[in-house]
Amino acid sequence: MESSRQESLIKIAGEVVASPDPGRALRVWREKLSVKQVQLARALKLSPSVLSDYESGRRPSPGVLFIRKYIEALVALDEAQGRVASRLLTPEKSSAILAISEFTHPITASALLSAVKGTVLSGDPSRTSLYGYTVVDSIKTIYALSGYDFYRIFGATTERAIIFTKVGAGRSPLVAVRVSQLKPRMVIIHGPTQTDPLAIELAKKEGLIFALSNAANEDEIITSLRTLTEQG
């Protein structure tokens, strides 16, 4: 666990230090790991307003010592919440994963849905920001990935869209998400001519944005998402 934590610290710190806006980069990582500002402020023994000033750039750019303390506290909180950042930072390749990427800037759920020609079946995408996406072959994902392997599809953050291709009616992908400890922000299915009502109900229970992609095929989905990543 210690070596995994160290790898997480190094990877996050490298991205933050290389960023032209370290404060904003810190905030993006906090949001990626779904750690609340008040939680982190408490861990750092700072007021939330002071932490907000650092993240927004209202205070001078944070120094190396502050960045180190911030990231150490962030990773510790992430591990305490059971997300295990190190595991998400190093996804292994799998034939089930057709495409996976992280955004350098948050992308609205509405913009991503537009890119994949998505129709919303449940949830409200208007106020949701995403930090990445994963396109997976639903059959290979459900039958080839299990337990720890399933976590690979979450990349560096759960604040992402997972697009399942080759879907029959939509029930199996939602069941897989339902039983997983980690939950994506949005699930998109591609393939069914008619969506299973149970899939929609499961999405509602999990509080997910659920949509159907009307793209011609998975290649069109992947190409459109890559273009969106370049724009972001």
C-alpha positions as a printed NumPy array, in Angstrom:
array([[  0.   ,   0.   ,   0.   ],
       [  2.849,   2.385,   0.841],
       [  4.474,   2.018,  -2.584],
       [  1.102,   2.526,  -4.291],
       [  0.511,   5.678,  -2.264],
       [  3.954,   6.981,  -3.2  ],
       [  3.256,   6.387,  -6.88 ],
       [  0.014,   8.353,  -6.574],
       [  1.776,  11.241,  -4.825],
       [  4.463,  11.395,  -7.504],
       [  2.05 ,  11.273, -10.437],
       [ -0.319,  13.886,  -9.064],
       [  2.518,  16.163,  -7.912],
       [  4.194,  15.952, -11.317],
       [  1.032,  17.091, -13.079],
       [  0.408,  19.907, -10.576],
       [  3.961,  21.272, -10.646],
       [  4.033,  21.184, -14.46 ],
       [  0.735,  23.073, -14.68 ],
       [  0.788,  26.811, -15.438],
       [ -1.897,  27.161, -12.748],
       [ -0.958,  24.829,  -9.828],
       [ -3.86 ,  25.983,  -7.664],
       [ -6.406,  25.084, -10.302],
       [ -4.651,  21.765, -10.969],
       [ -4.965,  20.912,  -7.276],
       [ -8.675,  21.699,  -7.345],
       [ -9.177,  19.548, -10.458],
       [ -7.526,  16.581,  -8.729],
       [ -9.617,  17.091,  -5.591],
       [-12.767,  17.055,  -7.702],
       [-11.576,  14.028,  -9.674],
       [-11.262,  12.074,  -6.452],
       [-14.605,  13.409,  -5.143],
       [-13.061,  14.861,  -1.978],
       [-15.024,  17.786,  -0.565],
       [-13.216,  21.053,   0.028],
       [-14.316,  21.167,   3.657],
       [-12.904,  17.653,   4.238],
       [ -9.528,  18.578,   2.834],
       [ -9.438,  21.904,   4.662],
       [-10.059,  20.083,   7.932],
       [ -7.245,  17.614,   7.187],
       [ -4.869,  20.478,   6.383],
       [ -6.023,  22.475,   9.43 ],
       [ -7.043,  25.396,   7.231],
       [-10.306,  27.242,   6.844],
       [-12.259,  26.293,   3.696],
       [-12.02 ,  29.914,   2.545],
       [ -8.212,  29.866,   2.659],
       [ -8.125,  26.595,   0.741],
       [-10.56 ,  28.035,  -1.783],
       [ -8.279,  31.056,  -2.238],
       [ -5.344,  28.783,  -3.088],
       [ -7.377,  26.692,  -5.513],
       [ -8.882,  29.695,  -7.286],
       [ -5.652,  31.679,  -7.561],
       [ -6.794,  34.475,  -5.25 ],
       [ -3.677,  33.789,  -3.16 ],
       [ -0.146,  33.594,  -4.592],
       [  0.731,  30.333,  -6.335],
       [  1.187,  27.642,  -3.654],
       [  4.735,  26.596,  -2.868],
       [  6.189,  23.097,  -3.052],
       [  5.674,  22.431,   0.673],
       [  1.979,  23.325,   0.494],
       [  1.504,  21.244,  -2.664],
       [  3.091,  18.25 ,  -0.957],
       [  0.887,  18.563,   2.137],
       [ -2.204,  19.079,  -0.02 ],
       [ -1.572,  15.98 ,  -2.147],
       [ -0.634,  13.806,   0.828],
       [ -3.886,  14.76 ,   2.581],
       [ -5.874,  14.293,  -0.626],
       [ -4.536,  10.788,  -1.244],
       [ -5.061,   9.832,   2.414],
       [ -8.702,  10.968,   2.253],
       [ -9.183,   9.153,  -1.039],
       [ -7.902,   5.909,   0.469],
       [-10.1  ,   6.363,   3.55 ],
       [-13.123,   6.666,   1.259],
       [-12.193,   3.4  ,  -0.423],
       [-11.428,   4.736,  -3.874],
       [ -7.686,   3.939,  -3.852],
       [ -6.278,   6.585,  -6.173],
       [ -3.161,   4.587,  -7.012],
       [ -5.266,   1.82 ,  -8.513],
       [ -7.211,   4.282, -10.64 ],
       [ -4.097,   6.152, -11.773],
       [ -2.59 ,   3.082, -13.414],
       [ -5.278,   1.325, -15.396],
       [ -4.041,  -1.74 , -17.251],
       [ -4.921,  -2.298, -20.868],
       [ -7.655,  -4.741, -21.603],
       [ -9.311,  -5.935, -24.785],
       [-12.607,  -4.924, -23.175],
       [-11.511,  -1.273, -23.087],
       [-11.815,   0.246, -26.56 ],
       [-10.819,   3.804, -25.591],
       [-10.005,   5.622, -22.367],
       [ -8.97 ,   9.211, -21.78 ],
       [ -8.886,  11.986, -19.191],
       [ -9.8  ,  15.598, -19.969],
       [ -7.29 ,  18.351, -19.205],
       [-10.281,  20.59 , -18.413],
       [-13.743,  19.517, -17.246],
       [-16.237,  18.876, -20.042],
       [-19.96 ,  19.298, -19.529],
       [-22.042,  16.14 , -19.671],
       [-24.238,  17.854, -22.23 ],
       [-21.245,  18.424, -24.547],
       [-20.215,  14.779, -24.298],
       [-23.754,  13.616, -24.984],
       [-23.863,  15.82 , -28.053],
       [-20.597,  14.299, -29.291],
       [-21.99 ,  10.747, -29.124],
       [-25.47 ,  11.718, -30.348],
       [-26.913,  10.771, -26.993],
       [-30.521,  10.789, -25.891],
       [-31.047,  11.175, -22.137],
       [-33.063,   8.369, -20.535],
       [-32.575,   9.392, -16.899],
       [-30.899,  12.182, -14.932],
       [-30.028,  15.798, -15.619],
       [-26.757,  16.443, -17.513],
       [-27.083,  20.233, -17.521],
       [-25.108,  20.843, -14.318],
       [-22.651,  17.959, -14.439],
       [-18.961,  18.183, -15.355],
       [-16.918,  15.19 , -16.476],
       [-13.182,  14.584, -16.265],
       [-12.832,  11.601, -18.555],
       [-14.497,   8.801, -20.485],
       [-14.136,   5.095, -21.166],
       [-15.566,   3.2  , -24.11 ],
       [-15.954,  -0.521, -23.463],
       [-17.19 ,  -3.6  , -25.25 ],
       [-20.1  ,  -4.554, -22.99 ],
       [-19.85 ,  -8.297, -23.62 ],
       [-16.122,  -8.472, -22.887],
       [-16.476,  -6.132, -19.905],
       [-19.196,  -8.145, -18.221],
       [-17.722, -11.583, -18.928],
       [-13.97 , -10.882, -18.906],
       [-13.628,  -8.224, -16.195],
       [-14.542,  -8.898, -12.606],
       [-13.597,  -7.648,  -9.157],
       [-10.38 ,  -5.635,  -9.235],
       [-10.188,  -5.82 , -13.049],
       [-13.471,  -3.929, -13.358],
       [-11.826,  -0.901, -11.72 ],
       [ -9.643,  -0.433, -14.794],
       [-12.483,   1.181, -16.695],
       [-12.569,   4.084, -14.229],
       [ -9.174,   5.438, -15.307],
       [ -8.003,   8.273, -13.063],
       [-11.426,   9.323, -11.781],
       [-14.98 ,   8.12 , -11.318],
       [-16.185,  11.549, -12.495],
       [-16.455,  10.21 , -16.016],
       [-18.765,   8.747, -18.638],
       [-18.639,   5.046, -19.392],
       [-19.943,   4.132, -22.83 ],
       [-20.976,   0.49 , -23.275],
       [-21.07 ,  -0.735, -26.893],
       [-22.685,  -3.894, -28.315],
       [-25.503,  -3.605, -25.781],
       [-28.6  ,  -5.769, -26.079],
       [-31.247,  -4.044, -23.959],
       [-29.124,  -2.189, -21.385],
       [-29.818,  -4.211, -18.268],
       [-26.448,  -5.971, -17.872],
       [-24.268,  -2.804, -17.915],
       [-26.445,  -1.185, -15.248],
       [-26.396,  -4.313, -13.102],
       [-22.574,  -4.346, -13.351],
       [-22.429,  -0.705, -12.26 ],
       [-24.988,  -1.34 ,  -9.523],
       [-22.85 ,  -4.015,  -7.833],
       [-19.574,  -2.126,  -8.27 ],
       [-18.188,  -0.139,  -5.34 ],
       [-17.145,   2.616,  -7.759],
       [-19.789,   4.478,  -9.735],
       [-19.333,   6.605, -12.861],
       [-21.117,   9.921, -13.187],
       [-22.751,   8.936, -16.469],
       [-23.508,   5.691, -18.318],
       [-24.191,   5.637, -22.053],
       [-25.266,   2.545, -23.949],
       [-24.984,   1.93 , -27.69 ],
       [-26.761,  -0.771, -29.62 ],
       [-30.259,  -1.44 , -28.313],
       [-33.322,  -0.567, -30.342],
       [-35.371,  -0.657, -27.151],
       [-34.015,  -0.022, -23.655],
       [-34.968,  -2.328, -20.798],
       [-37.115,  -0.336, -18.312],
       [-35.225,  -2.004, -15.462],
       [-31.993,  -0.408, -16.708],
       [-33.595,   3.019, -16.419],
       [-34.86 ,   2.226, -12.919],
       [-31.403,   1.055, -11.827],
       [-29.867,   4.259, -13.169],
       [-32.373,   6.302, -11.187],
       [-31.617,   4.34 ,  -8.012],
       [-27.896,   5.   ,  -8.441],
       [-28.432,   8.678,  -9.268],
       [-26.66 ,   8.307, -12.617],
       [-27.138,  10.159, -15.844],
       [-28.207,   7.425, -18.264],
       [-28.345,   7.874, -22.021],
       [-28.593,   6.05 , -25.332],
       [-26.07 ,   6.834, -28.075],
       [-27.499,   7.075, -31.584],
       [-24.082,   7.102, -33.263],
       [-23.729,   4.853, -36.299],
       [-21.096,   2.628, -34.69 ],
       [-18.409,   2.487, -31.991],
       [-15.779,   3.954, -34.327],
       [-17.882,   7.106, -34.695],
       [-18.216,   7.308, -30.904],
       [-14.473,   6.957, -30.328],
       [-13.576,   9.476, -33.061],
       [-16.057,  12.045, -31.731],
       [-14.78 ,  11.63 , -28.168],
       [-11.156,  12.021, -29.244],
       [-12.095,  15.265, -30.986],
       [-13.819,  16.411, -27.797],
       [-10.683,  15.57 , -25.782],
       [ -8.491,  17.635, -28.117],
       [-10.875,  20.579, -27.817],
       [-10.918,  20.245, -24.024]])
